[in-house]
Amino acid sequence: MTVQTFNRPSDYVDAAREMASSGRPALARLLAEEAADLTPDSAAKARILAEFPGRSFRQGD
């Protein structure tokens, strides 16, 4: 069994892509939002969120 670690924004984006391809768009969006939160560049944040469109499922958003 491979253990997935989440140390970098790219780890979250990879997991988001995996969730999107397996038919879990809400989970993909949440992972993408975490990746965006960890990304210091605003243009990169926008690209990440654009790849996983939809509304936020976070409380308070």
KEDOZA-112983 format. One record per residue: residue number from 1; residue in three letters; x, y, z of N, C-alpha, C in turn. Coordinates in steps of 0.1 Angstrom, whole numbers. Layout:
BEGIN
   nr  rest    n_X    n_Y    n_Z   ca_X   ca_Y   ca_Z    c_X    c_Y    c_Z
  NUM   ALA      X      Y      Z      X      Y      Z      X      Y      Z
...
END
This chain:
BEGIN
   nr  rest    n_X    n_Y    n_Z   ca_X   ca_Y   ca_Z    c_X    c_Y    c_Z
    1   MET      8    -12      0      0      0      0      9     12      0
    2   THR      6     22     -9     13     34    -10      6     45     -1
    3   VAL     14     52      7      8     62     15     10     76      8
    4   GLN     -1     83      6      0     96      0      3    106     10
    5   THR     13    114      7     17    126     16     13    139      9
    6   PHE      9    148     17      5    161     12     14    172     18
    7   ASN     25    174     12     35    183     16     36    196      7
    8   ARG     31    195     -5     32    205    -15     19    208    -21
    9   PRO     16    220    -27      4    222    -34      2    212    -46
   10   SER     13    208    -52     12    198    -63      6    185    -58
   11   ASP      9    181    -46      3    169    -40    -12    169    -40
   12   TYR    -17    181    -36    -32    183    -36    -38    183    -50
   13   VAL    -31    190    -59    -36    190    -73    -36    176    -79
   14   ASP    -26    168    -76    -26    155    -81    -37    147    -76
   15   ALA    -40    148    -63    -51    141    -57    -64    146    -62
   16   ALA    -65    159    -65    -77    165    -70    -80    159    -84
   17   ARG    -70    158    -92    -71    152   -106    -76    138   -105
   18   GLU    -71    131    -95    -75    117    -93    -89    116    -89
   19   MET    -93    125    -80   -107    125    -76   -117    129    -87
   20   ALA   -113    138    -95   -121    143   -106   -122    131   -117
   21   SER   -112    124   -119   -112    114   -129   -120    102   -124
   22   SER   -122    101   -111   -130     89   -106   -144     94   -102
   23   GLY   -148    105   -107   -162    110   -106   -165    116    -92
   24   ARG   -155    122    -86   -158    128    -73   -154    143    -74
   25   PRO   -163    151    -81   -159    165    -84   -159    174    -71
   26   ALA   -168    171    -62   -168    179    -49   -155    177    -41
   27   LEU   -150    165    -40   -138    163    -33   -126    168    -41
   28   ALA   -127    168    -54   -116    174    -63   -116    189    -60
   29   ARG   -127    195    -59   -127    210    -57   -121    213    -43
   30   LEU   -125    205    -33   -119    208    -20   -104    207    -20
   31   LEU    -99    196    -26    -85    195    -27    -78    206    -35
   32   ALA    -85    210    -45    -79    221    -53    -79    234    -45
   33   GLU    -89    236    -37    -89    248    -28    -78    248    -18
   34   GLU    -75    236    -13    -63    235     -4    -50    238    -11
   35   ALA    -49    233    -23    -37    236    -31    -36    251    -34
   36   ALA    -47    257    -37    -47    271    -40    -43    279    -27
   37   ASP    -48    275    -16    -44    281     -3    -29    281      0
   38   LEU    -23    270     -4     -9    268     -2      0    274    -12
   39   THR     -6    280    -23      2    285    -34      3    300    -32
   40   PRO     15    306    -32     17    320    -29     14    329    -41
   41   ASP     15    324    -53     13    331    -66     -2    332    -69
   42   SER     -7    344    -71    -22    345    -73    -26    340    -87
   43   ALA    -17    341    -97    -20    336   -110    -21    321   -110
   44   ALA    -12    315   -102    -12    300   -101    -25    295    -93
   45   LYS    -28    303    -83    -41    300    -76    -53    300    -85
   46   ALA    -53    310    -93    -65    311   -103    -65    299   -113
   47   ARG    -53    295   -117    -52    284   -127    -57    271   -120
   48   ILE    -53    269   -108    -57    257   -100    -72    256    -99
   49   LEU    -78    267    -94    -92    267    -92   -100    266   -105
   50   ALA    -94    272   -116   -101    271   -129   -101    257   -134
   51   GLU    -92    249   -131    -91    235   -135   -102    227   -129
   52   PHE   -107    231   -117   -117    224   -109   -128    234   -106
   53   PRO   -136    237   -116   -147    247   -114   -158    242   -105
   54   GLY   -165    251   -100   -176    248    -91   -176    257    -79
   55   ARG   -187    255    -71   -188    263    -59   -180    257    -48
   56   SER   -176    265    -38   -169    260    -27   -178    252    -17
   57   PHE   -174    241    -12   -182    234     -2   -177    236     12
   58   ARG   -167    246     14   -162    249     27   -172    257     35
   59   GLN   -172    255     47   -181    263     56   -175    277     56
   60   GLY   -184    287     56   -179    301     57   -175    307     43
   61   ASP   -175    299     33   -172    305     19   -185    308     12
END
